[in-house]
Amino acid sequence: MRLIVESTAFFFLVVLSSTSAFYLPGLAPNVFCRNPIPDSKCKTKVDVFVNRLDSVESVLPYEYSYFDFCGITDEPSPVENLGQVLFGERIRPSPYKFNFLKNEDCHFVCQKKYEAGDVQKQKMLKRLMKGMVLNYQQHWIIDNMPVALCYRNTENQEFCSRGFPVGCYVTKSGQSKESCNIRDGKNDTFYVFNHLDFEITYHSGQDETWGSAFGEDGGRIIAAKVQVNSLNSDKCDRSSEPVMFQSTSKNVQIPFTYSVKFVKNNDIRWASRWDYILKSLPQTRIQWFSILNSLVIVLFLSGMVAMILLRTLHKDIARYNQMVDADDAQEEFGWKLVHGDVFRPPHKGMLLAVLIGNGAQIAIMSLITLIFACFGFLSPASRGALMTCAIVCYVLLGTPAGYTSARLYKSNKFYPNEIYLVDYFTVFGGERWKKNVLMTAVACPGIIFGIFFILNLVLWANGSSAAIPFTTFLALLALWFCVSTPLVFIGAYLGFKRPVSENPVRTNQIPRQVPEQTLYTKPIPGILMGGILPFGCIFIQLFFILNSIW
């Protein structure tokens, strides 16, 4: 026996010593080199991609071409997954191209002219003004990393934003946004950030196995930062006046230029390259406070409810112990008043079963998505993976929804003439079970889809990039009716075939008369009062969740 244990332990040690780790999200690092190297997959060109523009002051994101920046090349756009399309991401190739390890002090991209007689150009100029008034942010991507705008505060701490502004607007009262770095700005004036200074940091691969073939002429990108400027010069003259115009201006010329500098830093590994961005997110600094706040509220409310229940139980038990004669024993009071009506099917029982079934589906979906996120499969590097995982899990979890709804519907006999019909529903006879299954498969998803369709029409009418294309609608409908709905029917079939669960106490044949209800015990006030307590526990967490998703 001892020999077997030692042999098994030796085998596992040998296996562990020969294993190698891999990056969970499955994103392999790209290696860049100054010049092409035979038998190597290194890239010499650093591609820059543009994404949608958004603003905290507006709910409408727009595509890069909406604001008439330098034209996008004819190169094919990267393939976007379902989550990216639903989130409104529109990743496109840009005319900004870098050669790895080739610094450039000034590179002219294009020049935009807005003349007074050109109606279309004036419309584009108005859009640009609107973008600066609402402080729209551009989101660019280099090597699957967001191009970050970094600055230092008074304590010399670096903070990086995953976007940078289109420009700056100084109001008539002389006020401007935080991102406006224009000195001596004039009132009621627009300043376009037409010049971008890129700083790309890379790891050269020194003392690394993957970098032995490149020497000092290769590396992996670990950071992409940008600084914005307004220069009215196609030669990148730093002493030139900024590109500025007012709301009444008609003839405007905007040259777009950039500079790029490559910086070597072997202290940061490729696997840790997101750290400088994640540390700058405000959610990482406030999340502990929100969690503590939620825990305190939950403990307080739970303790309050527990104290009320304990006091009520102690009073009832004391009264039970004080009963001395049979007449008192036959009188029902306290908890005994409701023991025969606790498991009585409620009104609109089918609707309750449908909602509980869909709630189980959403709860399991959320749990699986969180598990995948905790294991790193849904990292920020995998764009749209969070929403894609949630949609796929929701569609594939139709079986638990149908099973839960059917089981509850059958076990509690939520239908007319609730007794004497157990066998009727066990063999799938009649029409009511069909209504239950159809409502489980269609009701809640249909309401959500209807609201989503109306919102999409509004986004489409405003030209927003968040409006999903018609083909994506067809894909969602196919997932709903061709995958989710059949799974709901399978789950309902399994649920109805299960035997009816017995209640711990018998339900009275005649319902106890309910006394006249006060205002706060009626359904609508009760729903509002009952929902305030859970909402108070989650509202801070919900703020950060929605803020991150939006």
N, C-alpha and C positions, 0 to 999 in steps of 0.2 A: 504493500500500500504506500509506504514511504517512497519507494522508487517511482511509483506512478506520479505522485505529487511533485517530486523533484523534476521528473521528465516534463510534466506539463508546465511547470514554472519556467524551466529552461526554454521550452518551445515559445512561450509568450514573450520572453525577453528577446529572443532572436527575432521574432516578428516585429516587436516594437522598435528594435534598433534599425530595422530596414524600412520602416514606414517614413513617409514624408507628409508634411501638412500642405493644405491648399486653402485658398481664399474662398470662403463660403459662398458669397454672391456669384462667384464664377466669372469675375471680371479680371482678365489677365492684363498685366502691365504692358504698356507700349514702350519700346526702346527706340530712341532717336539717335541719329548719328549725323556728323557734319557732311560726310560724303558717302555715296553708296558703297557698301561692302559686299563682295560676292558671298553667296551662301549664307546670307544674313537677312533677317526680316526687319531690320531697323528702318525707320522712316527718316527721310531728310526734310520733309515738309511738315510744318506744324499748322494744322488746319484750325481755323476759328469758325465756330458756329454761333448763330444768333438764335435767340428764343423770343418768346412773347415779351411784351412790355406791360407792366402793371403798376398800380398805385394804391397806397393805403387810403387815398381820398376818393377813390372810384372803385366800383365793383366790376368794371368792364376792362378786361385785358385786351390788348390789340397785338396783331402780328407786326413783325419788324417793318415790313413794306408799307404799313399803314401811314407811317410818318415820313415817307419819302426820303429815306436815307440813301446812301450809296447802294446802287443796284446789286441785287443778289445774282450770283453767277448761275450759269445753266447746269451746274453739277447736280446730280440727284440728291435729294434730301435723305437723311437717315430714316430708316424704318422706325415708326413709333408704335409702341404697344397700346393696348386698350386703355390702360391707366393714364398714359400721357395724353391721349386724345380727349378723355373725359376731363382731365385737369386743364385742358386748354393749351397745352404746350405745343408749340409749332417750331420745331428745330429746323433751321435752314442753313445752307452754306453761305458764307459771307465773302466779300471781295478782299478781306484782310487775310493775307498769306505770309507766313514767316518761314525763313530757312533756319534750321536748327543751328545754334551757336553763331549766327550772323547778326551782329548788332547793327541797327539802323538808327541814325539820328533823326532822319526825316524821310517819310515816304508819303507821296501824294496819292490819294485814292480817287477822288472825284470832286467836282464842284457843282453845286446846285444853284440855279438862278431862278428867281421868282420875279417876273415882270408884271407890271401893272395891268397890261392888256390880256394876260393869259388867265382865264377864269379857273382852269383846272389847277394851275400852279398856285393861284391865290387861295384856293381851297386847301391845298396841301400846306401852305404857310399857316393858315388858320388852325389846322390840325396840330402843327408843330407848336404854335402858341398855346393851344389848349393842353398839350402834353407838358409844357413847362409850368403852366399855372397849377395843374394838378400833380406836379412832381412825379411824373411817370419815370419808372426805373427800367433800364435795359439789363437784360440777362444774357451774357455771352458765355460760351463754353470753349475751353481749350483742354484737350486730352481728357474729356469727361469730367473736368473740374470747372466749377463756376469761376469766372473772372471776378475777383473781389476788389472792392474799393476799400483800402485800409487807411486808417489815420490813428494818431495817438492823442490821448486825452491829457488833461493837466497832470495826471500821475504817471505819465509816460507809459501807459498801457496801450497796447495795440488792439484796435477793434476793426473787424473786417465785415463789410456788408456784401452780400451775394449779388448785388446789383449796383449800377451807377446811374446817375440822373441824365436825362436828355439835355437839360440845360437849367437855367436859373431865371426866375422872374422876380424883379424888384417892384413891389407894389407902389401905388401912388403915395402911400404914407412912408415909403422907404424901408418896408419890411421885406424879408426874403426868407427862403427855406434854410434849413440847417446845412444842406449840401452846397449852398452857394458860397464859393470862395472868391468871388469878385470883389476887389477892393475899390472903394469910391464908386460904387454902383449908382447909376442914375435912377431916379424914380420913374415908375411906369415904363420899364425897359426890360427887354428879353435878351438873355445872353445864352448862346448856343455853345455847348461843350463839343466843339468840332475836332479838337486835337486830343488824342489819347496816348499816354505814355505807359507802355506795357513793360512789366518786369517779370520775367519767367525764371523761376528758380528750378534747378535740376540737380539730381544726384548723379555723379559721374561714374558710379560703379566701381570706384577704387576699393580694392580688397574684397570685392564681391565676385562670385563665380560668373554672374551674367555679364559683368563688365570687362572681363579679361580680353575680349576680342576687339574692344573699341578704344581702350586707353583713355586719353583725354578728349577724344573726338566723339564721344557718345554719352548717353545718360538717360535717365527717366525724369519726367517732369513731376515735381512735388509741390509747386505753387504757381499760381497765375494771378498777378495783381495789376491794377491799373490806376492811373491818376488822370483826372480830367482837366482840360484847359480850354480856354476860348481864345483862339489866335486868328486874327484876320490876315492870314498870310499863307500862301501855298508853299512857302519855304520854311515854315515852322520857326519864324522869327519870334523869339521870346519877348522881345521889346515891342512888338506890334500891338496895336489896339485890339481889344476883344471884338468878336462878332456880336454886334448888338443892334437891335431895332426896336421900334415901338409898335403898339397895336395899330397905329395909323400908317405904318410904313407899307409901301407897295413894291419898291424895287430893292430886292435883297439878294446878296450873293454870299454863299457859305462854302468855303473850301474845307474838305475833310482830309485830315492828315493823321499820321501816327508815328511813333518811335517805339523801338523794341530793344530791350537789353536782357541778356542771359546772365544769370548769376549762379555760380556753383555753390552748393551747400551739401556736404556729405554727412552732416550731423542728423539729418532727418531722413528716415527711410520712406520708401514708397507706401508702405502699409499705414503710415501715420500721417499722410499728407493732408487729410481732412481735419486734423486737430485744430489748426489755427482758425478754421472757419467755425467749427462746432463750439469752440470756447467763446466765440464772439456772439453766439446766439443768446438773446435775453432770456429765452425759456430755460436755459441751463442754469441760470442764476436764481430764478424765481421759483422753479419747480418744487424745490424742497419746502418752501413756504406754503405753496398751494397744497401739497400733500399733507403737511402738518395741519393746515387749516381744515381740510376735509376729515382727517382722523379725529380732530377735536370735536367737530360737529357731529360725526357719527357716534362717538362715545357719549357725548352729552345727550343726544336724542335717544340712544339705546338705553342709557341709564334712566332717563326720565320715564320712558315707556315701561321699563322693568319695575321701577318703583310703584307706578300706578297699578300695574297688574298684581304685584305682591301685596299691596295694601288691600286691593279688592279681594284677593284670594284669602288673606288672613281674616277679613271680616266675614266672608262666607263660611269658612271653616269654623270660626268661633260660633256662628249662629247654628251650624249643624250640630256642634257639640253641646249646645244649650237646649236642644229639643228634648223634651221629657215625655210627651204623650204622643199617641198615634195620630191625633188630629194635626198636630204640628208637623209630624213626619210626612203626612200626605200632602202638605202644602208645599208647592214648588216656588222657589225663589232663587235669586242669584244666578249661578251658571246653569242650574237645572231648568231654568226657563227657556233656554235656547238649545239644549242638547238634542232635542228632537227635530230641530229645524236647521241645524248647522250644515248638513249635507243635502239640503233641498236644492234642486236645480234652480238657478236664478232665471229671471226674465232675460231674453236675448241670449240664451245659453249657447246657441250655435255661434253667434258672433264672438262670445268669450272664448270658445274653443278655437276658433280661427285665429284670433289675436294671440292666444297663448302658443299655438303652433308656429306662427310666424315669429313670435318673440324667441322661441327656442332656436329657430333657424338663425336669427341674427346673433343670439348669444354665443352659439357654437362657432359661427363665422368669426366673431370678434375674438374669441379665445384662440382659435387656430391662427388667425392673423397676428395676434400678439406673440404667440409662441414662435412663429417664423421670424418675426421682427427681433425678438430677443436672441435668437440664434444667429442673426446677422444676414439672413437671406434677403431681407428687405432694407438694405443699407441705403443711405442717400446716393451712393454711386449708381444704384439700380433705379433709374428714373422711371416713375410710374409703376414700380413693382408693388407698392402698397395697395393702390387701388385695383390693380389687376388681380392680386391675390384675394382681395376682399370680394370682388365680383365673381371670380371663379369659385371660391369657397361657398358663397351664397347660392350660386346656381346648383352646385353639386350637393348641397345640404337640403334639397327638397324632400328627401326621404324622412329625416327627423321631423320636419314640419308636418308632413302628412300623417306620420305615425302619432305624434303628440296630439294633434287636433282630433284625429279619429278615435284615439284611445280615450281622451277626455270626453268627447261627444257621446261615445257609447257607454262608458263607465258610469257617467252621471245621468244618462238618459235625458239629454237636452232635446226633447221633442214633445209634441202633443201626446196626451195619454201616456205619461212617462212610465207607467207600470204595464205589465203584460206584453211588452213588445221587445223583450231581449232577444228571443229567437228570431224575430222579424229582422233585426239589424245584424244578427250574427251571420246570417246567410246572405247578406247584401241584397235584401229585397227592398222594394219601394223606391221612393224618389228622394227622400230627405238626405240620405248618405251622399248622393250625388251632389246635392247642393252644398253640403259641408266640404267635400273634396274640392269642388270648383271654387268655392269662396277662399279656401286655403291657398289654392294655386294662383288665384287671380286678384282677389280683393286688395290686399296690401301692396303687392307689386304694381297692380294697376293704378292705384292712387298715386304712388310714388312716380310711376312712369308718366302719368298724366301731368303732374306738377312739373316734372322734368321737361316734358314736351313744351309746355307753355313758356317756361323760362328760356328754353332754347330758341323759341320764336322771338322772344324779346332780344336775346343776344344776337340773333341773326339779323334782326331789323336794325340794330345799332352797329353792325359790322364788326362785332367782337370776335376775337380768335377763340373764345370759349364756346362758341356755337359749334356743336359737333356735326360732322357731315352726315348725309343721308345714309351712306353705306354703313356707318357705325350704328345708326338707328336700326337698320335691318339686322345687323349682327346681334344687337341686344335683344331684339324680338325673337331671333332664332334661338338664342340661349334661353330665353324665358319659356317659349312654347315648345321647343324641341328637346330641351334638356331638363329644365326645372320642373315643368308641369308633369311629364311622365314620372319623374322621381317622386313627386307628391302623391300621385296615384298609387305607386308601389308602396310608399310608406303608409298610406291610408288602408290599403289592402291588408298589410301586416298588422296594423292597429286594430282593424275590425275583426280580424281572425283571433285575436287574443281573447281569452275569457274575461268576463266582466269582473272587475275588482270589487270586493265586498267592503262596504262602509263599516267602520268600527261600531257605530250605533245605528239603531233603526230610525228611519225618518217617519215622523207622524203622518198618518193619512190626511188629517185635516190640518192645514197650516194655522199656526197661531196668529191671532189677530194682532197686527202691528198698530201701535197707538199712533196718533197723529204726530207727524214729524215736525220738528222745528226747522227754522230756515237753514241752519248750518248742517243739518243731517240730510238734506235733500241732495239728489245726485250731483247737480252741477257745482254747488258750493263744496260738497264733499270731495269731488274730483280735484277742484282747485286747492283745497286745503291739504288733501293727501299728497298732491304733487309738489307742493311747495317744499316739504321736508326733504324728499330725495333730491330735488333740484338745488336746495341749499347746500347739499353735500358735494355736488358735482359741478356747480356752475363755474368755479375757478378753473378746475381741470378742463372743463369743456371750452372755456375761453382760449386756453393755450392750444388745445387740439384743433379747434376750428381756425385759429389764427395761423397755425402751421400748415393746415391743408389749403386754406384760401390763398 
